[in-house]
Amino acid sequence: MPGSPAKPRKVDWRISDELVPYPTAIAEMEARVAAIGASEANEQVWLLEHPPLYTAGTSARRSDLLVADRFPVYPTGRGGQYTYHGPGQRVAYVMLDLRQRGQDLRRYVHDLEDWVIRSLNRFNIRGERRDGRVGIWVVDGKREDKIAAIGVRVRRWVTYHGIAINVEPDLSHFSGIVPCGIRETARDPLGVTSFAKLGQIVSLPEVDMVLKETFYEVFG
């Protein structure tokens, strides 16, 4: 009918079994985003792992890079500060056309959070939002640890970058940065955690299956 909103296009799912270099991922994302914007490609969710590296978001402070020569550091156009990526962490790059999904960036970020929370819940992990802190957090005793990072960028209402969930990464690799600007102190014991640290030993394919199921619960 005239005036009816267009239905979202099909979402393609891509899973990379090998570690994907960060520059390669950025180049391929940008090409896909351009194609989606030109109505030449379907929306896409890309699930992958990176080799060990740090990324610096648009709000990154140089003082939060604690060990400059530990891993490669890549400036990136996503929002946020420093983030670690590496093996055992499931990265989901989400390329959606918000022109067909309400053109509401705040709602989109909320939906990404909801997606992660629902996925964690399938593994009996309670993920929570925190005002003033980006990402998803898990309460463990007196601690609040981050289990998932969120960073987004939008070009002409097409999204890219996305989420990173700590399944079984080497958590010591986070010590080279202040993750997302959150400093840990005795009075404010914030840190990072993972499925494995919480006693949940699961494979990436298991996580991928749940991510795909819960994606459609949130995004339709």
NORLINWO-V595279 format. One record per residue. RES is the residue in one letter. PSI is psi in radians with two decimals (none if undefined). Layout:
# NORLINWO-V595279
res:RES psi:PSI
res:RES psi:PSI
This chain:
# NORLINWO-V595279
res:M psi:2.50
res:P psi:2.36
res:G psi:-0.17
res:S psi:2.49
res:P psi:2.52
res:A psi:2.53
res:K psi:2.45
res:P psi:2.50
res:R psi:2.94
res:K psi:2.45
res:V psi:2.11
res:D psi:2.47
res:W psi:2.26
res:R psi:2.28
res:I psi:2.17
res:S psi:2.16
res:D psi:-0.45
res:E psi:2.75
res:L psi:2.32
res:V psi:2.10
res:P psi:2.48
res:Y psi:-0.81
res:P psi:-0.62
res:T psi:-0.78
res:A psi:-0.76
res:I psi:-0.79
res:A psi:-0.75
res:E psi:-0.64
res:M psi:-0.83
res:E psi:-0.65
res:A psi:-0.71
res:R psi:-0.71
res:V psi:-0.74
res:A psi:-0.71
res:A psi:-0.68
res:I psi:-0.76
res:G psi:-0.53
res:A psi:0.15
res:S psi:0.59
res:E psi:-0.01
res:A psi:2.71
res:N psi:2.81
res:E psi:2.81
res:Q psi:2.49
res:V psi:2.17
res:W psi:2.06
res:L psi:2.23
res:L psi:3.05
res:E psi:2.62
res:H psi:2.75
res:P psi:2.87
res:P psi:2.24
res:L psi:2.85
res:Y psi:2.51
res:T psi:2.54
res:A psi:1.96
res:G psi:-3.12
res:T psi:-0.30
res:S psi:0.20
res:A psi:2.41
res:R psi:2.32
res:R psi:-0.57
res:S psi:-0.29
res:D psi:-0.05
res:L psi:1.73
res:L psi:-0.56
res:V psi:1.65
res:A psi:-0.50
res:D psi:0.30
res:R psi:-0.91
res:F psi:2.83
res:P psi:2.53
res:V psi:2.20
res:Y psi:2.05
res:P psi:2.49
res:T psi:2.64
res:G psi:0.00
res:R psi:2.81
res:G psi:2.88
res:G psi:-2.95
res:Q psi:-2.35
res:Y psi:2.44
res:T psi:2.54
res:Y psi:2.46
res:H psi:2.52
res:G psi:3.09
res:P psi:2.51
res:G psi:-0.01
res:Q psi:2.21
res:R psi:2.00
res:V psi:2.34
res:A psi:1.92
res:Y psi:2.16
res:V psi:2.03
res:M psi:1.64
res:L psi:2.63
res:D psi:1.71
res:L psi:-0.22
res:R psi:-0.47
res:Q psi:0.13
res:R psi:0.47
res:G psi:-0.17
res:Q psi:0.82
res:D psi:1.71
res:L psi:-0.68
res:R psi:-0.74
res:R psi:-0.67
res:Y psi:-0.81
res:V psi:-0.73
res:H psi:-0.70
res:D psi:-0.66
res:L psi:-0.76
res:E psi:-0.78
res:D psi:-0.69
res:W psi:-0.82
res:V psi:-0.80
res:I psi:-0.79
res:R psi:-0.70
res:S psi:-0.78
res:L psi:-0.68
res:N psi:-0.53
res:R psi:-0.38
res:F psi:0.34
res:N psi:0.60
res:I psi:2.20
res:R psi:1.86
res:G psi:2.54
res:E psi:2.61
res:R psi:2.75
res:R psi:2.24
res:D psi:2.31
res:G psi:-0.04
res:R psi:2.21
res:V psi:2.49
res:G psi:-3.03
res:I psi:2.39
res:W psi:2.65
res:V psi:2.28
res:V psi:2.19
res:D psi:1.67
res:G psi:-2.15
res:K psi:0.01
res:R psi:2.71
res:E psi:1.94
res:D psi:2.54
res:K psi:2.25
res:I psi:-0.29
res:A psi:2.37
res:A psi:2.62
res:I psi:2.25
res:G psi:2.25
res:V psi:2.74
res:R psi:2.59
res:V psi:2.31
res:R psi:2.00
res:R psi:0.75
res:W psi:0.26
res:V psi:2.24
res:T psi:2.69
res:Y psi:-3.04
res:H psi:-2.67
res:G psi:-2.06
res:I psi:2.77
res:A psi:2.08
res:I psi:2.27
res:N psi:1.80
res:V psi:-1.12
res:E psi:0.93
res:P psi:2.95
res:D psi:1.79
res:L psi:-0.33
res:S psi:-0.36
res:H psi:-0.38
res:F psi:-0.25
res:S psi:-0.19
res:G psi:-0.11
res:I psi:2.90
res:V psi:1.79
res:P psi:2.09
res:C psi:0.48
res:G psi:0.13
res:I psi:1.91
res:R psi:2.42
res:E psi:2.28
res:T psi:2.96
res:A psi:-0.62
res:R psi:-0.36
res:D psi:1.31
res:P psi:1.29
res:L psi:2.49
res:G psi:-2.61
res:V psi:2.70
res:T psi:-3.12
res:S psi:2.94
res:F psi:-0.84
res:A psi:-0.75
res:K psi:-0.53
res:L psi:0.10
res:G psi:0.20
res:Q psi:1.82
res:I psi:1.80
res:V psi:2.77
res:S psi:2.78
res:L psi:-0.70
res:P psi:-0.62
res:E psi:-0.75
res:V psi:-0.73
res:D psi:-0.74
res:M psi:-0.76
res:V psi:-0.71
res:L psi:-0.70
res:K psi:-0.73
res:E psi:-0.83
res:T psi:-0.42
res:F psi:-0.82
res:Y psi:-0.45
res:E psi:-0.63
res:V psi:-0.83
res:F psi:-0.14
res:G psi:none
